[in-house]
Amino acid sequence: MIYIFSGGSSSGKSELAEKYAVNLWNKSRKKGGGLYYYATMRVYDREGKQRVEKHRKRRDGCGFITEECPSHLNTKITNSVILLECLSNRLANAMFSDGEEDPEKVILDEINTLSEKNSVVIVTNEIFSDGEEYSPETEQYRRMLGRLNCVLCRQAELVVESVYGIPLVHKGEWI
C-alpha cells in the first residue's frame, strides 16, 4: 500500500508523514515487520546537516530503523512500514548525481516492489506553483516529479497535502 504526503517547503508534511507511519506500524506490529526510515537526502553543507539533525531528533524514540539510501531503495524489506523521505530527493539524485538512464522507471519499480509487501509512506514536494522559469534540466526534473506524483497518487490509498501543518486529505481516510 502507498500513502502520499505532499506540500511546500517547511509545510509540515514530513512530521505528518512520520506520525502516520508510526500509527500504521503500531496497528500492524503483530505481523512482525519493522518501521523503516529511508533517508534519500545527500548532505552537502551545514544547512543540510542541520535539516538532517532536526529530522533525526524529531523521530528519536519512535522506533525507526534508518537506512541511508540516496541512490537505491532497499527493496528486500517485507511486512514493514517504510517512510520514504523523500521522493523529490530520490529523483534529483537519480537524475543529477547517479545519471540513471530512466529515473522515473527505476523509482517507480522500486516503490512498486516495496509496496507489494509493505506499507510505503512517501513524502514528496509541491514545487509547481511558483510560476518561475527554470533551466531546461530543472524543468525536466519538475516534469518528472509531477508525473511520478500523479502515478503514485493514483495508486495510493491516501493522499494528504500539508498546508501550514494542517493535513488536507484529498484521497482516502486518515487513521
DRENLUMLO-501950 format. One record per residue (C-alpha): x, y, z. Coordinates in steps of 0.1 Angstrom, whole numbers, m for minus. Each point is the difference from the previous one (the first is absolute). Layout:
% residues N
[r [X; Y; Z]]
...
***
This chain:
% residues 175
[r [0; 0; 0]]
[r [11; 35; m8]]
[r [m7; 32; 21]]
[r [10; 34; m14]]
[r [8; 32; 20]]
[r [7; 31; m20]]
[r [4; 37; 6]]
[r [23; 29; m5]]
[r [33; 7; 17]]
[r [m3; m1; 38]]
[r [m37; m7; m2]]
[r [0; m27; 27]]
[r [m4; m29; m25]]
[r [29; m20; 15]]
[r [m13; 2; 35]]
[r [m35; m11; m11]]
[r [15; m29; m20]]
[r [22; m11; 29]]
[r [m30; m1; 24]]
[r [m21; m18; m26]]
[r [27; m26; m5]]
[r [4; m6; 37]]
[r [m38; m4; 3]]
[r [0; m25; m28]]
[r [28; m20; 15]]
[r [m17; 0; 35]]
[r [m31; m14; m17]]
[r [20; m27; m18]]
[r [26; m11; 25]]
[r [m14; m35; 4]]
[r [12; m7; m36]]
[r [36; 2; 13]]
[r [13; 26; m25]]
[r [21; 31; 8]]
[r [m5; 37; m3]]
[r [26; 13; m25]]
[r [10; 36; m9]]
[r [16; 1; m34]]
[r [21; 32; m1]]
[r [7; 11; m35]]
[r [16; 34; 6]]
[r [36; 5; m9]]
[r [16; 25; 24]]
[r [22; 26; m16]]
[r [1; 29; 25]]
[r [m7; 12; 35]]
[r [m36; 7; m7]]
[r [m5; m36; m13]]
[r [17; m13; 32]]
[r [m24; 21; 21]]
[r [m30; m12; m18]]
[r [10; m37; 4]]
[r [7; 5; 37]]
[r [m35; 17; 4]]
[r [m16; m30; m16]]
[r [20; m25; 21]]
[r [m9; 17; 32]]
[r [m37; 1; m9]]
[r [m2; m37; m6]]
[r [23; m10; 28]]
[r [m17; m26; 22]]
[r [m27; m8; m26]]
[r [15; m33; m10]]
[r [13; 8; m34]]
[r [29; m19; m16]]
[r [18; 24; m22]]
[r [14; m10; m33]]
[r [20; 25; m20]]
[r [m10; m6; m36]]
[r [5; 30; m22]]
[r [8; m22; m31]]
[r [m21; m32; 3]]
[r [m28; m10; 23]]
[r [4; m33; 19]]
[r [m28; m21; m16]]
[r [6; m31; 21]]
[r [m19; 11; 30]]
[r [m34; m17; 6]]
[r [m30; 3; 24]]
[r [12; 34; 11]]
[r [m9; 37; 0]]
[r [24; 21; m21]]
[r [2; 37; 1]]
[r [16; 13; m32]]
[r [14; 35; 8]]
[r [m1; 12; m27]]
[r [m10; m8; m36]]
[r [13; 34; m12]]
[r [35; m7; 13]]
[r [0; m35; m14]]
[r [m9; 14; m34]]
[r [26; 27; 1]]
[r [26; m25; 10]]
[r [m10; m24; m28]]
[r [1; 28; m26]]
[r [29; 22; 10]]
[r [24; m21; 21]]
[r [m5; m36; m10]]
[r [m8; 7; m37]]
[r [m28; m26; m2]]
[r [m10; m6; m36]]
[r [m38; m1; 8]]
[r [m4; 13; 36]]
[r [m38; 0; m1]]
[r [0; m37; m8]]
[r [27; m9; 25]]
[r [m18; 18; 28]]
[r [m35; m13; m8]]
[r [14; m35; m2]]
[r [16; 4; 34]]
[r [m32; 14; 16]]
[r [m23; m25; m16]]
[r [22; m29; 11]]
[r [1; 14; 36]]
[r [m38; 6; 1]]
[r [m8; m36; m10]]
[r [12; m12; 34]]
[r [0; 31; 21]]
[r [m18; 32; 9]]
[r [20; 28; m16]]
[r [m5; 36; 12]]
[r [14; 24; m25]]
[r [9; 36; 6]]
[r [2; 22; m31]]
[r [1; 37; m8]]
[r [m24; 23; m16]]
[r [23; 21; m22]]
[r [m24; 10; m28]]
[r [m17; 31; 11]]
[r [27; 27; 0]]
[r [m3; 11; m37]]
[r [38; 3; m4]]
[r [19; m10; m31]]
[r [28; m24; 5]]
[r [29; m15; m19]]
[r [m9; m29; m24]]
[r [15; m25; 25]]
[r [m21; 13; 28]]
[r [m32; 1; m21]]
[r [7; m37; m10]]
[r [3; m8; 37]]
[r [m33; 18; 8]]
[r [m18; m18; m28]]
[r [13; m34; 12]]
[r [m9; 7; 36]]
[r [m35; 11; m11]]
[r [m4; m32; m19]]
[r [12; m21; 29]]
[r [m23; 18; 24]]
[r [m30; m6; m23]]
[r [7; m37; m5]]
[r [7; m6; 36]]
[r [m31; 20; 12]]
[r [m22; m21; m23]]
[r [14; m32; 16]]
[r [m1; 14; 35]]
[r [m25; m9; 28]]
[r [5; 34; 15]]
[r [11; 34; m14]]
[r [6; 28; 24]]
[r [11; 35; m6]]
[r [15; 19; 29]]
[r [m8; 37; 1]]
[r [15; 18; 30]]
[r [2; m34; 18]]
[r [m37; m6; m5]]
[r [m8; m33; m19]]
[r [m23; 4; m29]]
[r [m11; m35; m11]]
[r [m6; m1; m38]]
[r [m5; m38; m2]]
[r [m7; m27; 26]]
[r [m5; 1; 37]]
[r [23; 12; 27]]
[r [7; m25; 28]]
***
